[in-house]
Amino acid sequence: MNASPGGKALIQSVDPRRLARGAIVGTLTLELILLFSAGTTNAFTARQLPSHVLAVIVGTLGGWIFELFRQLLSATSDSLTELGRLNASLGALTERIDYQETALGMLTSCPRHNEALTKLIRSSMSDNFRNIPYVGPADYLGYLQSAIEHSDGYEGIQRNTLRWYKQRGGTAYLMELKSKRMRFKTRLFVIDDADVDQMEHDLADQELLKYYWEHTGDVASYWITVTDYRRNYPALAVPRDFALYDHTLLISYDEGKQILSFDVLDSGSSAESQIFRTLGELTRHHDAAFRTVPYASSPADGLAPHSVTGP
């Protein structure tokens, strides 16, 4: 009967020198036992000769069996290690296939933004898909600029006050958005309660307002406090910073954790789009919760440059 592949591998892995060493050790062990049991006087007599022959045979077989058993344990351990490595490789391959399918699905479902999506997908390869770590504000604004070129509509949430753009080098981004003709451009500042005084101070700063409107252009701009947002719109989750292009390409940002996330959403049906649908409906009815960002030298509750444009 032919040996199995595993048996052949085990036989080939056995070192003859180890077998010989095992046989010698086994024989010497039994000879010592025989010596102590028969005594030094009777151990080397003709009467004990069969016992010596038996000790050699049994010791040799015992040594071989021990060595084969040791090799079997070693081979089993190696096999288990290799099996674990194969499982890990299979898991990585499956994850890579899922990753590629998801990325391809994004690209095919949102061809208008393929250039920006390709940049985002490549940057996310070193971490969890859809997330890019260690992204500073300047890099975040750079990703937003890459999406502007092919966009026909913009909706954005800003969790910082007006001065953030000036302090974080956002002038180029504002100018890029200003220069691109779109069907609609809307920005909503959602201000934490701790930053309300700073926001009101920014709105009273005529130079800062002049800077903002000169560089942002025709972006309808509103602001609301987190407390008012939660009280008036409990069904809407308080958002983090994000930009939504054409109701589909979402780029969001957590500045504290320096993590940028992105996704392709169903057009007009996402939670992010719902925020701006609500904003558009309520501002048309002059809802007081959403306050407009005034022009320089205008009262804080003045009219915005234009109303929110729907999809």
Backbone bond lengths (Angstrom), bond angles and torsions (degrees), N, CA, C in turn:
res aa  C-N    CA-C-N  psi(-1)  N-CA   C-N-CA  omega(-1)  CA-C   N-CA-C  phi
1 M - - - 1.465 - - 1.515 108.74 -
2 N 1.340 116.87 133.66 1.452 121.36 -178.15 1.521 110.74 -72.53
3 A 1.329 115.31 145.49 1.462 120.82 177.51 1.519 109.40 -75.34
4 S 1.326 115.73 149.22 1.467 120.51 177.55 1.513 109.74 -71.22
5 P 1.363 117.86 160.32 1.461 120.41 177.82 1.517 112.30 -56.37
6 G 1.360 116.65 -39.00 1.457 119.00 179.16 1.511 111.49 -65.94
7 G 1.365 116.42 -38.00 1.456 119.88 178.67 1.509 111.72 -66.97
8 K 1.346 116.30 -41.06 1.463 119.70 177.38 1.521 111.20 -61.39
9 A 1.338 115.86 -42.01 1.462 119.37 179.72 1.514 110.80 -63.48
10 L 1.339 116.57 -38.95 1.460 120.18 179.15 1.516 111.22 -65.54
11 I 1.362 117.19 -43.72 1.468 121.25 179.85 1.513 110.43 -62.82
12 Q 1.354 115.91 -41.89 1.461 119.65 -179.21 1.522 112.24 -67.18
13 S 1.348 116.24 -26.53 1.462 119.14 -177.77 1.523 112.97 -82.19
14 V 1.342 117.52 -10.83 1.471 120.51 -178.30 1.523 110.09 -75.70
15 D 1.306 116.87 129.25 1.460 123.29 179.12 1.532 108.84 -87.92
16 P 1.369 119.41 119.40 1.475 121.03 -179.90 1.524 112.80 -55.94
17 R 1.328 116.80 -33.06 1.460 119.15 179.53 1.520 111.25 -66.29
18 R 1.331 115.89 -35.71 1.461 118.80 176.94 1.529 110.83 -68.00
19 L 1.370 116.60 -36.88 1.466 119.76 176.70 1.523 111.10 -63.01
20 A 1.344 115.93 -44.54 1.468 119.92 179.02 1.519 110.68 -62.26
21 R 1.338 116.02 -42.29 1.466 119.53 179.38 1.525 110.49 -63.30
22 G 1.349 116.20 -39.90 1.454 119.66 178.86 1.517 111.63 -65.04
23 A 1.347 116.11 -39.69 1.472 119.66 179.01 1.522 111.14 -64.27
24 I 1.335 116.80 -42.63 1.471 120.76 179.98 1.518 110.67 -63.72
25 V 1.331 116.08 -45.62 1.470 119.71 -179.46 1.523 110.35 -62.50
26 G 1.352 117.18 -43.05 1.451 120.32 179.57 1.521 111.97 -63.43
27 T 1.353 115.75 -43.05 1.468 119.87 179.68 1.520 111.31 -64.35
28 L 1.320 116.90 -47.24 1.471 120.40 179.85 1.521 111.44 -61.20
29 T 1.314 116.38 -36.77 1.467 119.43 179.65 1.519 110.79 -63.00
30 L 1.343 116.18 -47.46 1.468 118.96 179.64 1.524 111.98 -67.78
31 E 1.340 117.47 -35.07 1.465 120.46 177.63 1.526 110.64 -63.84
32 L 1.311 117.10 -39.44 1.468 120.14 177.73 1.523 110.91 -65.45
33 I 1.352 114.80 -40.23 1.468 117.95 177.51 1.528 110.18 -62.59
34 L 1.347 115.94 -43.18 1.471 120.54 178.87 1.527 111.22 -63.51
35 L 1.330 116.75 -40.16 1.465 120.98 -179.37 1.521 111.07 -62.10
36 F 1.344 116.20 -45.44 1.467 119.08 -177.96 1.527 112.09 -72.95
37 S 1.341 116.38 -29.89 1.469 118.25 -178.79 1.530 111.96 -78.57
38 A 1.351 117.92 -36.92 1.475 120.91 -178.50 1.518 112.43 -90.50
39 G 1.318 115.95 -19.69 1.464 118.69 -176.88 1.519 110.60 88.79
40 T 1.309 116.10 152.96 1.464 119.86 -177.35 1.522 112.35 -65.22
41 T 1.318 118.10 -26.15 1.475 120.91 -177.41 1.518 111.28 -73.58
42 N 1.346 117.73 -42.43 1.464 121.79 -174.49 1.526 113.71 -97.15
43 A 1.332 117.60 -6.47 1.458 119.44 -173.21 1.517 113.18 -68.69
44 F 1.325 117.92 -27.25 1.464 120.34 -173.97 1.529 112.00 -114.47
45 T 1.293 116.00 34.03 1.468 121.05 176.77 1.519 109.25 -96.02
46 A 1.358 115.43 165.69 1.469 120.51 179.19 1.517 111.41 -62.66
47 R 1.319 115.58 -29.01 1.465 119.85 -179.62 1.540 111.71 -65.18
48 Q 1.338 115.88 -30.41 1.470 120.44 -178.09 1.531 113.34 -90.65
49 L 1.366 116.72 0.59 1.459 119.43 -177.30 1.534 112.61 -58.65
50 P 1.350 119.71 -46.48 1.476 118.88 177.50 1.536 112.51 -58.11
51 S 1.332 115.35 -34.43 1.474 118.72 179.69 1.522 111.09 -66.09
52 H 1.358 115.59 -38.72 1.465 119.11 178.09 1.530 110.94 -65.69
53 V 1.345 116.50 -42.10 1.468 120.12 178.23 1.531 110.57 -61.56
54 L 1.340 115.42 -44.10 1.463 120.16 178.93 1.535 111.43 -63.63
55 A 1.335 115.88 -37.50 1.470 119.89 179.08 1.521 111.02 -64.24
56 V 1.353 115.68 -39.43 1.462 119.37 178.60 1.530 110.55 -64.76
57 I 1.351 115.77 -45.14 1.467 119.70 -178.42 1.526 111.18 -65.04
58 V 1.333 115.24 -51.33 1.469 119.75 -177.75 1.529 111.20 -65.28
59 G 1.337 116.40 -41.25 1.466 120.08 179.94 1.518 111.74 -63.60
60 T 1.356 114.71 -41.25 1.468 118.39 178.68 1.523 111.24 -64.06
61 L 1.347 115.96 -47.74 1.468 119.65 178.81 1.528 111.49 -62.07
62 G 1.334 115.28 -42.20 1.467 119.12 179.60 1.517 111.90 -62.58
63 G 1.346 116.02 -41.71 1.468 119.72 178.50 1.518 111.72 -64.02
64 W 1.345 115.43 -42.35 1.468 119.10 178.59 1.535 111.59 -63.08
65 I 1.345 115.42 -45.14 1.474 119.46 -179.69 1.530 110.86 -60.82
66 F 1.340 115.48 -42.61 1.471 119.26 179.24 1.529 110.80 -61.61
67 E 1.345 116.68 -44.03 1.460 120.35 -178.37 1.526 111.00 -67.14
68 L 1.354 116.33 -40.89 1.461 119.33 177.52 1.530 111.54 -63.57
69 F 1.325 115.92 -39.16 1.460 120.55 178.40 1.532 110.76 -64.32
70 R 1.343 115.47 -40.86 1.465 119.43 178.45 1.525 110.59 -64.11
71 Q 1.352 115.80 -42.20 1.458 119.86 178.40 1.533 111.41 -64.77
72 L 1.337 115.99 -36.25 1.459 120.33 178.39 1.528 111.08 -63.87
73 L 1.334 116.25 -43.72 1.465 119.97 177.60 1.528 111.18 -61.84
74 S 1.338 115.58 -41.65 1.463 120.09 -179.87 1.531 110.71 -64.50
75 A 1.355 115.47 -43.11 1.463 119.75 179.95 1.526 111.13 -65.33
76 T 1.342 116.16 -38.58 1.466 120.04 178.37 1.521 110.98 -63.77
77 S 1.342 115.85 -43.50 1.468 120.22 178.39 1.525 111.30 -61.96
78 D 1.342 115.90 -42.93 1.470 119.68 178.32 1.526 111.27 -63.69
79 S 1.345 115.45 -38.95 1.465 119.50 -179.96 1.527 111.18 -65.05
80 L 1.344 115.96 -41.69 1.459 119.47 178.56 1.526 111.22 -64.60
81 T 1.341 116.07 -39.77 1.466 119.92 177.63 1.522 110.86 -62.72
82 E 1.336 115.79 -44.09 1.462 120.32 179.75 1.528 110.99 -65.58
83 L 1.347 115.85 -37.92 1.459 119.70 178.04 1.528 110.89 -63.00
84 G 1.338 115.97 -42.09 1.461 119.63 176.95 1.512 111.79 -62.33
85 R 1.347 115.84 -38.93 1.465 120.10 179.07 1.537 110.59 -65.86
86 L 1.327 115.90 -40.18 1.465 120.00 178.70 1.530 111.45 -65.43
87 N 1.343 116.17 -40.33 1.461 119.66 177.95 1.526 111.17 -62.64
88 A 1.348 115.78 -41.67 1.465 119.80 178.47 1.523 110.82 -63.90
89 S 1.341 115.88 -40.89 1.465 119.69 179.12 1.523 111.13 -65.08
90 L 1.342 115.65 -40.41 1.462 119.83 178.73 1.525 110.97 -63.99
91 G 1.350 115.94 -41.77 1.462 119.68 177.88 1.515 111.78 -62.40
92 A 1.343 115.91 -42.50 1.470 120.00 179.39 1.529 110.78 -64.50
93 L 1.358 116.14 -39.33 1.462 120.16 179.12 1.527 110.87 -64.95
94 T 1.342 116.22 -43.84 1.465 120.35 178.67 1.519 111.03 -61.61
95 E 1.349 115.67 -43.30 1.467 120.16 179.19 1.525 110.96 -63.34
96 R 1.336 116.38 -39.50 1.464 119.95 -179.93 1.537 110.70 -65.90
97 I 1.357 115.68 -40.14 1.466 119.27 178.69 1.528 110.31 -63.25
98 D 1.354 116.46 -45.42 1.462 120.22 178.11 1.524 110.67 -60.52
99 Y 1.335 115.55 -41.95 1.474 121.25 179.49 1.524 110.22 -59.33
100 Q 1.344 115.99 -47.30 1.460 120.02 -177.49 1.526 111.41 -66.31
101 E 1.340 116.49 -38.70 1.461 119.48 179.00 1.525 110.83 -64.54
102 T 1.349 116.21 -42.20 1.464 119.91 179.42 1.519 111.07 -65.16
103 A 1.340 116.09 -44.50 1.466 120.14 179.74 1.527 110.75 -62.21
104 L 1.349 116.44 -43.13 1.463 120.17 178.99 1.521 110.71 -63.75
105 G 1.341 115.83 -39.24 1.461 119.46 178.01 1.519 111.92 -61.72
106 M 1.334 116.14 -39.78 1.468 120.08 176.93 1.523 111.01 -61.57
107 L 1.317 115.80 -47.31 1.463 120.45 -175.88 1.527 111.83 -65.30
108 T 1.340 116.75 -39.65 1.464 119.58 -178.36 1.529 112.37 -75.93
109 S 1.338 116.81 -29.16 1.466 119.39 -178.58 1.519 112.77 -83.27
110 C 1.332 117.15 -14.52 1.463 120.01 -178.08 1.530 109.82 -137.89
111 P 1.345 118.12 63.88 1.469 120.92 -174.57 1.524 113.66 -62.73
112 R 1.327 117.66 -28.09 1.465 120.14 -179.35 1.525 111.11 -58.80
113 H 1.339 116.92 -34.56 1.465 121.37 -174.46 1.531 112.46 -108.91
114 N 1.341 117.08 28.25 1.462 120.25 -179.00 1.523 112.59 -59.04
115 E 1.323 117.12 -38.15 1.467 119.92 -178.02 1.525 111.02 -63.97
116 A 1.324 116.96 -47.86 1.464 120.57 179.14 1.520 111.04 -67.69
117 L 1.340 117.01 -40.79 1.463 120.46 179.39 1.520 111.59 -63.53
118 T 1.324 117.45 -41.38 1.467 120.74 178.54 1.521 110.69 -59.28
119 K 1.318 116.56 -42.82 1.465 120.89 178.23 1.524 110.80 -63.40
120 L 1.316 117.27 -42.96 1.462 121.55 180.00 1.522 111.46 -66.91
121 I 1.332 117.33 -43.53 1.465 121.31 -178.44 1.521 110.74 -64.07
122 R 1.327 116.91 -44.11 1.465 119.89 178.89 1.521 111.54 -61.72
123 S 1.321 116.79 -39.72 1.462 120.30 -179.05 1.521 111.95 -69.92
124 S 1.332 117.62 -24.74 1.465 120.85 -176.89 1.518 113.17 -89.51
125 M 1.342 118.33 -3.29 1.465 120.41 -175.03 1.520 112.91 -63.24
126 S 1.341 118.05 -28.59 1.460 120.78 -177.43 1.514 112.11 -80.80
127 D 1.317 118.47 -5.77 1.457 121.17 -178.07 1.521 108.09 -138.27
128 N 1.332 115.84 -169.90 1.454 119.15 178.04 1.518 110.46 -58.37
129 F 1.339 115.11 137.48 1.460 119.96 -178.37 1.525 110.13 -58.98
130 R 1.335 115.83 141.21 1.462 125.77 -176.65 1.526 112.74 79.98
131 N 1.323 118.86 -0.94 1.460 121.23 178.72 1.519 110.27 -128.79
132 I 1.330 116.43 137.22 1.461 122.21 177.84 1.521 107.63 -123.61
133 P 1.346 118.44 116.99 1.468 120.03 -177.63 1.524 112.40 -84.45
134 Y 1.326 114.70 167.08 1.472 123.08 174.16 1.535 111.92 56.13
135 V 1.311 115.71 46.16 1.465 121.19 178.24 1.529 108.58 -103.17
136 G 1.324 116.73 116.19 1.452 121.21 176.47 1.516 111.15 -81.67
137 P 1.334 117.75 169.34 1.470 120.61 -179.65 1.525 113.37 -55.62
138 A 1.333 117.52 -39.69 1.472 120.07 -179.42 1.528 111.03 -63.54
139 D 1.339 116.90 -41.50 1.466 120.35 178.26 1.528 110.83 -67.31
140 Y 1.327 115.91 -39.78 1.471 120.00 177.39 1.525 110.60 -58.04
141 L 1.320 116.36 -47.81 1.465 120.25 178.31 1.525 111.49 -63.58
142 G 1.342 116.71 -32.60 1.463 120.33 176.88 1.518 112.10 -64.18
143 Y 1.348 116.88 -41.43 1.465 119.88 176.63 1.534 110.70 -64.35
144 L 1.322 116.34 -38.81 1.465 119.24 178.09 1.524 110.98 -63.10
145 Q 1.324 116.25 -41.36 1.466 119.61 179.09 1.525 111.67 -62.45
146 S 1.339 116.70 -36.31 1.466 119.38 -179.52 1.522 111.72 -66.43
147 A 1.343 116.95 -23.76 1.467 120.26 -179.68 1.522 112.49 -87.56
148 I 1.324 117.31 -19.38 1.468 120.72 -175.08 1.524 112.03 -66.26
149 E 1.332 117.07 -38.08 1.467 121.55 -171.02 1.520 113.26 -53.96
150 H 1.344 116.96 -39.40 1.461 119.93 -174.93 1.530 112.41 -106.12
151 S 1.324 117.19 16.71 1.465 120.87 -176.06 1.520 111.94 -96.32
152 D 1.330 114.06 148.76 1.461 120.56 176.14 1.530 110.81 -116.62
153 G 1.333 116.47 2.03 1.458 120.56 178.59 1.517 110.33 -162.95
154 Y 1.338 115.85 144.93 1.467 121.10 -177.78 1.524 109.77 -136.59
155 E 1.336 115.54 135.39 1.462 123.03 171.47 1.521 107.17 -137.51
156 G 1.332 116.74 128.18 1.457 118.91 -174.79 1.512 113.29 -136.51
157 I 1.332 114.85 146.52 1.464 122.55 172.72 1.523 107.74 -108.98
158 Q 1.325 116.77 129.65 1.461 122.12 176.31 1.530 107.91 -120.07
159 R 1.344 116.24 120.31 1.462 121.13 -177.86 1.521 112.48 -92.15
160 N 1.327 117.40 0.01 1.459 121.45 177.39 1.530 109.84 -109.02
161 T 1.317 116.09 170.33 1.461 120.43 -179.88 1.527 110.19 -81.66
162 L 1.321 116.53 177.64 1.463 121.92 -175.76 1.525 113.34 -55.67
163 R 1.340 116.18 -40.14 1.463 119.46 -173.53 1.531 112.86 -64.80
164 W 1.343 117.07 -14.56 1.467 120.16 -178.17 1.520 110.78 -57.10
165 Y 1.318 118.17 -42.12 1.469 120.73 -177.61 1.525 111.40 -62.70
166 K 1.306 116.27 -38.04 1.462 120.28 -179.00 1.518 111.14 -74.45
167 Q 1.337 116.44 -38.70 1.461 120.67 -177.39 1.524 112.41 -76.93
168 R 1.311 117.55 -29.12 1.470 121.83 -175.41 1.528 113.07 -100.50
169 G 1.310 117.49 12.80 1.464 119.54 177.58 1.509 113.61 70.96
170 G 1.334 116.58 38.16 1.457 119.75 -177.13 1.512 115.19 -91.33
171 T 1.333 117.62 8.66 1.465 120.25 -176.89 1.525 112.05 -60.64
172 A 1.330 117.05 -46.64 1.469 120.63 -178.71 1.526 111.11 -61.66
173 Y 1.327 116.63 -39.08 1.465 120.17 178.43 1.527 110.84 -64.31
174 L 1.347 117.05 -46.47 1.461 120.23 178.85 1.525 111.33 -59.66
175 M 1.326 116.18 -41.93 1.465 120.56 -179.81 1.529 111.60 -66.13
176 E 1.332 116.20 -38.32 1.475 120.13 178.22 1.523 110.50 -62.41
177 L 1.328 115.61 -44.90 1.463 119.82 179.01 1.527 110.86 -66.76
178 K 1.317 116.96 -37.81 1.467 121.58 179.18 1.531 111.52 -62.24
179 S 1.326 116.40 -40.82 1.468 120.69 -174.20 1.526 113.49 -76.92
180 K 1.326 118.18 -16.37 1.470 120.99 -177.54 1.528 110.31 -89.01
181 R 1.321 115.83 122.17 1.463 120.52 177.51 1.530 109.17 -74.55
182 M 1.332 116.46 127.62 1.457 122.09 -179.67 1.524 109.43 -138.28
183 R 1.333 115.10 162.38 1.465 119.80 177.47 1.528 111.51 -72.27
184 F 1.318 116.98 -30.54 1.464 120.14 178.90 1.528 109.52 -154.75
185 K 1.332 114.50 145.45 1.464 122.59 176.21 1.527 107.21 -142.44
186 T 1.319 116.62 120.41 1.463 120.87 -177.95 1.524 109.72 -139.49
187 R 1.324 116.20 136.52 1.474 120.82 176.40 1.527 108.56 -130.35
188 L 1.329 115.62 133.36 1.461 121.56 177.64 1.523 109.03 -120.33
189 F 1.318 116.63 121.25 1.462 122.21 173.85 1.534 108.02 -87.25
190 V 1.329 116.81 118.12 1.467 121.79 176.26 1.525 106.27 -107.16
191 I 1.322 116.48 107.75 1.460 121.84 -167.60 1.527 111.36 -103.94
192 D 1.336 116.04 126.20 1.462 120.90 174.27 1.526 109.68 -60.40
193 D 1.331 115.85 150.20 1.462 120.07 -178.29 1.526 111.86 -57.83
194 A 1.326 116.77 -34.21 1.465 120.15 -179.52 1.526 112.20 -68.14
195 D 1.341 117.25 -18.32 1.470 121.02 -177.13 1.527 113.09 -106.24
196 V 1.331 116.85 6.24 1.467 119.57 -176.95 1.524 111.23 -62.34
197 D 1.332 117.21 -44.04 1.471 119.87 179.57 1.525 110.98 -60.02
198 Q 1.343 115.98 -39.68 1.461 119.61 179.36 1.526 110.82 -66.44
199 M 1.334 116.90 -40.04 1.461 120.11 178.79 1.527 110.56 -64.02
200 E 1.322 117.04 -43.95 1.462 120.10 179.17 1.525 111.04 -64.70
201 H 1.332 115.78 -35.40 1.466 119.55 176.46 1.529 109.95 -65.49
202 D 1.338 117.18 -41.43 1.469 121.10 178.20 1.527 111.11 -62.91
203 L 1.329 116.33 -40.27 1.464 120.20 -179.02 1.528 112.17 -68.97
204 A 1.321 115.63 -22.50 1.469 119.90 177.58 1.525 112.37 -89.93
205 D 1.330 116.41 -8.41 1.467 121.41 -179.10 1.535 108.57 -86.14
206 Q 1.316 116.80 104.42 1.461 120.86 -174.78 1.530 112.41 -64.10
207 E 1.311 116.91 -36.87 1.464 119.91 178.87 1.527 110.90 -65.98
208 L 1.332 116.49 -40.49 1.463 120.42 179.23 1.527 110.91 -67.54
209 L 1.319 116.79 -40.83 1.467 119.92 176.72 1.524 111.02 -62.98
210 K 1.317 116.45 -40.93 1.464 120.38 178.20 1.529 110.40 -62.21
211 Y 1.339 115.90 -43.74 1.475 120.15 177.37 1.530 110.12 -58.86
212 Y 1.325 116.50 -47.87 1.459 120.48 -176.04 1.525 111.53 -60.36
213 W 1.333 117.93 -51.48 1.455 120.00 -175.10 1.523 112.92 -72.43
214 E 1.322 117.40 -31.37 1.464 119.03 176.92 1.522 111.58 -65.25
215 H 1.330 116.37 -31.32 1.464 119.43 -175.62 1.529 113.77 -99.95
216 T 1.328 118.41 -23.08 1.467 119.09 -177.37 1.521 112.69 -92.77
217 G 1.335 117.34 -23.15 1.463 119.27 175.54 1.509 113.96 69.77
218 D 1.343 115.64 -135.49 1.466 121.18 -171.10 1.523 113.32 -88.10
219 V 1.313 117.99 42.42 1.467 122.01 176.80 1.527 108.13 -94.02
220 A 1.325 117.29 112.49 1.464 120.62 177.09 1.523 108.19 -61.22
221 S 1.330 116.83 122.53 1.468 120.54 -170.78 1.526 110.78 -123.38
222 Y 1.332 114.91 128.46 1.459 122.02 -178.73 1.524 108.77 -132.17
223 W 1.341 115.07 164.07 1.463 117.82 174.48 1.519 110.17 -145.17
224 I 1.335 114.83 156.02 1.459 122.12 -179.22 1.520 107.75 -155.03
225 T 1.317 117.07 148.66 1.466 120.17 176.18 1.527 109.30 -83.43
226 V 1.323 116.13 156.99 1.467 120.56 178.76 1.525 110.53 -61.91
227 T 1.336 117.20 -39.17 1.468 120.39 179.08 1.525 111.13 -61.21
228 D 1.333 117.25 -47.27 1.469 120.58 178.46 1.531 111.33 -64.95
229 Y 1.309 116.07 -36.99 1.469 121.16 -179.88 1.528 109.75 -61.99
230 R 1.330 116.11 -48.62 1.469 119.83 -178.13 1.529 111.38 -68.58
231 R 1.316 117.01 -37.74 1.465 120.08 -178.00 1.525 111.75 -69.73
232 N 1.309 117.03 -41.48 1.464 120.82 -175.52 1.522 113.87 -86.73
233 Y 1.344 116.78 -26.70 1.474 119.86 -175.00 1.528 110.02 -134.15
234 P 1.338 117.13 63.96 1.475 120.54 -176.00 1.524 113.61 -62.23
235 A 1.318 117.42 -21.84 1.471 119.85 -179.64 1.520 112.40 -77.55
236 L 1.335 117.21 -13.38 1.465 121.02 -178.60 1.520 109.82 -102.27
237 A 1.328 116.65 126.19 1.465 120.52 177.45 1.523 109.61 -69.95
238 V 1.338 115.80 144.41 1.466 119.61 176.89 1.526 108.06 -66.92
239 P 1.316 118.24 120.18 1.475 120.37 -174.28 1.518 112.12 -83.76
240 R 1.321 115.34 162.62 1.458 119.71 168.55 1.533 107.69 -97.94
241 D 1.321 116.52 179.66 1.464 119.65 178.86 1.531 110.56 -55.25
242 F 1.322 116.88 132.09 1.462 118.85 172.26 1.519 110.18 -159.16
243 A 1.323 114.31 160.68 1.464 122.43 170.81 1.519 106.97 -126.19
244 L 1.322 116.11 133.29 1.462 122.14 -179.06 1.525 107.87 -120.68
245 Y 1.323 115.54 119.23 1.462 121.21 -176.82 1.528 110.01 -107.11
246 D 1.329 115.87 125.38 1.469 122.10 177.85 1.522 112.14 57.41
247 H 1.314 117.35 28.76 1.471 124.15 179.96 1.529 112.36 63.96
248 T 1.326 119.61 7.76 1.470 120.89 -173.70 1.529 114.05 -124.50
249 L 1.331 118.10 -51.07 1.465 120.74 -176.68 1.525 109.48 -85.05
250 L 1.336 115.63 114.20 1.462 121.81 -179.32 1.521 109.82 -106.60
251 I 1.322 116.74 127.37 1.464 122.85 172.60 1.522 106.58 -125.67
252 S 1.331 116.91 112.82 1.464 120.84 -177.84 1.521 109.92 -117.04
253 Y 1.328 115.78 162.60 1.462 119.82 -170.16 1.520 110.92 -147.27
254 D 1.341 115.08 134.44 1.463 122.73 171.60 1.517 106.71 -112.42
255 E 1.333 116.80 99.90 1.465 119.85 -174.25 1.519 111.58 -66.33
256 G 1.347 117.87 -36.41 1.457 120.61 -179.69 1.518 112.65 -61.76
257 K 1.341 116.69 -42.34 1.467 121.58 179.35 1.520 112.60 -92.08
258 Q 1.316 117.16 -7.69 1.465 123.65 -178.62 1.532 111.61 55.80
259 I 1.323 115.15 46.49 1.468 121.44 178.54 1.527 109.33 -119.28
260 L 1.309 115.79 125.84 1.463 121.95 174.60 1.522 108.62 -103.02
261 S 1.314 117.22 135.44 1.463 122.43 178.03 1.526 108.89 -124.17
262 F 1.321 115.74 153.69 1.463 119.41 179.13 1.518 109.87 -146.97
263 D 1.321 115.50 158.07 1.461 120.41 179.89 1.528 108.55 -164.94
264 V 1.315 115.19 163.17 1.462 121.94 172.30 1.524 107.02 -110.24
265 L 1.325 117.13 120.04 1.455 122.80 -173.44 1.524 111.18 -103.90
266 D 1.331 115.05 161.04 1.464 119.83 172.04 1.523 108.17 -67.35
267 S 1.298 116.61 127.85 1.463 121.66 -173.97 1.526 112.26 -57.52
268 G 1.323 115.31 118.85 1.458 121.21 173.04 1.509 116.19 79.58
269 S 1.342 119.49 -7.02 1.465 120.60 -175.07 1.523 113.26 -110.02
270 S 1.310 118.33 4.87 1.460 121.32 -177.07 1.523 110.98 -84.83
271 A 1.345 115.03 164.53 1.467 120.29 176.78 1.518 110.79 -63.63
272 E 1.329 116.67 -33.90 1.465 120.42 178.97 1.530 111.05 -65.84
273 S 1.322 116.39 -42.31 1.468 119.63 177.60 1.524 111.41 -65.79
274 Q 1.337 115.82 -34.17 1.463 120.01 -179.39 1.524 111.41 -61.03
275 I 1.340 117.07 -35.47 1.471 120.33 177.87 1.522 110.16 -57.33
276 F 1.322 116.77 -45.59 1.461 120.15 -175.71 1.529 112.42 -79.91
277 R 1.328 117.45 -26.03 1.468 118.63 171.58 1.528 109.88 -64.91
278 T 1.351 114.44 -43.12 1.464 119.06 177.55 1.522 110.90 -63.53
279 L 1.329 116.19 -44.07 1.465 120.83 178.32 1.528 110.87 -58.71
280 G 1.325 117.16 -45.64 1.454 121.07 -179.16 1.515 112.47 -63.47
281 E 1.346 116.56 -43.36 1.464 119.98 -179.01 1.525 111.63 -65.20
282 L 1.339 116.21 -42.83 1.461 119.87 -174.47 1.521 112.75 -76.91
283 T 1.328 117.32 -35.50 1.469 118.31 178.96 1.525 111.44 -69.45
284 R 1.326 116.94 -28.23 1.467 118.87 175.67 1.530 111.14 -66.45
285 H 1.360 114.73 -23.98 1.464 119.50 177.28 1.529 110.81 -102.38
286 H 1.351 116.17 16.12 1.469 122.48 176.73 1.526 111.66 57.22
287 D 1.329 116.88 44.76 1.458 121.14 176.77 1.524 109.54 -64.56
288 A 1.327 116.26 130.65 1.465 120.53 -172.51 1.524 113.51 -75.93
289 A 1.333 117.80 -16.82 1.468 119.09 -176.76 1.519 111.40 -66.35
290 F 1.338 116.47 -35.47 1.464 120.47 177.53 1.528 108.75 -93.79
291 R 1.320 115.44 117.01 1.462 119.98 -179.28 1.523 109.89 -104.54
292 T 1.307 115.73 141.11 1.460 119.81 -178.77 1.519 110.66 -79.50
293 V 1.315 115.06 148.55 1.462 120.56 172.69 1.525 107.00 -81.65
294 P 1.333 118.70 119.43 1.468 120.91 -172.48 1.517 112.66 -77.72
295 Y 1.319 114.54 161.23 1.462 119.98 168.22 1.526 109.06 -71.58
296 A 1.298 115.78 165.18 1.460 119.46 171.80 1.522 109.30 -60.47
297 S 1.342 115.13 139.54 1.473 122.98 179.54 1.520 112.34 68.28
298 S 1.373 116.69 17.17 1.455 120.30 176.35 1.515 108.58 -113.24
299 P 1.317 119.49 153.18 1.469 121.48 177.12 1.517 110.59 -64.71
300 A 1.336 115.38 153.06 1.468 120.73 -173.94 1.509 113.15 -61.30
301 D 1.320 117.80 -21.97 1.459 120.16 -179.63 1.522 111.47 -105.92
302 G 1.331 116.70 25.10 1.456 119.77 178.97 1.502 111.99 -72.75
303 L 1.335 114.96 179.33 1.459 120.19 -178.46 1.510 110.76 -76.93
304 A 1.325 116.42 146.66 1.460 121.88 173.81 1.515 108.35 -73.69
305 P 1.340 118.77 165.04 1.457 121.01 -179.04 1.510 113.49 -60.37
306 H 1.324 117.79 -30.46 1.464 120.48 173.38 1.507 107.89 -161.82
307 S 1.282 117.17 164.99 1.456 121.43 -178.03 1.509 110.35 -80.44
308 V 1.345 114.34 166.32 1.457 119.85 178.64 1.512 109.46 -69.42
309 T 1.313 116.35 131.56 1.458 121.51 179.62 1.508 109.33 -98.11
310 G 1.287 118.06 131.54 1.452 121.85 -178.83 1.497 111.51 -76.97
311 P 1.315 117.19 174.65 1.462 121.14 179.91 1.513 112.01 -65.50
